[in-house]
Amino acid sequence: MNHYETVFILNPVLSDDQIKETVKKYEDFLVSNGAKMIAKEDWGLKKLAYPIQNKKSGFYHLFEYTVAGEVIGDLELEFRRDERFMRYLTVKLDKHAVAWAERRREKLKQKA
């Protein structure tokens, strides 16, 4: 089981219900393939640095989880097939990145 972090940008024309449904769908996809969800973050609507698909903003989300490496290919294939996704990036975290992510989550909890 490796530690991964996936950030994805959803189309800004989606309603709140559609966004929640999409996030839930891919969270369920990961869990059904043996992933253990560590953290989920909704970063909200953000302006993009450059237009993607003629859109100037998008809804950002972050998943942090542990899963077997074979599942990542299937997850990204599903992302490519889904037109609601504008961009995504999955990164395998090393021990230093895992420690940094834990400190970051603690800071966010203190602010809330």
Secondary structure, DSSP 8 states (H G I E B T S, - for coil): -EEEEEEEEE-TTS-HHHHHHHHHHHHHHHHHTT-EEEEEEEEEEEEEEEEETTEEEEEEEEEEEEE-THHHHHHHHHHHH-TTEEEEEEEE--HHHHHHHHHHHHHHHHH-
